[in-house]
């Protein structure tokens, strides 16, 4: 799929990954790897997490089973008539840190946003063999073209903070945290400090 | 004295809200192209290409360049010889509401305690200043909060001096890391009082990208701090390279002899702004 004529060449040379992940795929992904995601994912941001956590506190079921899934931190802008979705780039992930370990313990396999994660989230990822991906922040128009279907699954009244199901095709991302505990932002910084 | 109808203000605010919410202005596009030309990292060059492609798609298909279409910050310079027929505050808020609804922009404003979305992206934050003349200039800055959250203010002791102010600005940007979507525009307010420094930093963001402060020593300081930030190597998206910031805009105001406030307002590369003069 070509996005526009001036699409950067990078996007044609990414490792293609199906989601939800087949057995062994999450474990094979390495910090720093550029990938392209195709398949189904769920979305959630601040209020989505707050509400899911409240449900878990009450002993209730989550509206979707997150086991094995990818959760993308995004609050899309509204679709115009004829569009699947509006702009849909990542939001900053640290705000979800307080909620994330609990979801990882429930089997969530991957999260995707932008920016670094807290130590407790990183430890929970290693413990649960999960990964964290960064999508390209501020590229919401381009990324919306990689979303071929979108539906609200829960919390519709939360507007952009609803839980959506997206079907994506060749959605680009960078692996930041792998199952081995490596963090690509830290690796970039270490390289930088060495080259001084 | 000149008369301006409130309805005309509403229409103007709606128009610039819809335009600013979707497209990047030439100054920021030019800043990204120049960053691409001087970039040293291969990955960052690719990402800058991707961001420019994103701006192209936004323009061609009328999709906001970023889904965070912001809290609406509106600066009004109101000529003191203008008389407004109607309620200025209400006129602006109605324009914001209509612009966000009809422009398919995201409504991101909520109650700070209940977190319930107001559903209209109002209220906008409005700063009104009286100036000589009989014109009215309205500047719209839809402010994304991934970057806003990385902003900060400090009340330095005067002994910290210029060196202390420079260190604070650089540290604020470096500590933000990848969170605010670098490459950034860094607005800085030096001096004044607690609230004045913050307002200077915010208003510095609506200066055309890279336009230097008219005071020569301040312009040199903007260049020096920009160079220091970019030497730290966080780079585009925090993935390395020499373009962490596109520009540093500093504005000053005299401060109390006991005081040295410094505010840093961080803006992402999806820096949207639009002005109109009535």
Interface residues (C-beta under 8 A of the other chain):
Chain A: X3 X4 X6 X7 X8 X9 X10 X11 X46 X47 X50 X74 X75 X76 X77 X78 X79 X80 X83 X86 X87 X88 X89 X91 X92 X94 X114 X115 X116 X134 X136 X137 X138 X139 X140 X141 X142 X143 X144 X145 X158 X159 X160 X161 X172 X174 X184 X185 X188 X191 X192
Chain B: X43 X46 X47 X49 X50 X51 X52 X53 X54 X55 X56 X57 X58 X60 X61 X62 X63 X64 X65 X66 X67 X68 X69 X104 X105 X106 X107 X108 X115 X117 X119 X146 X149 X177 X178 X179 X180 X181 X232 X233 X235 X237 X238 X239 X240 X268 X269 X270
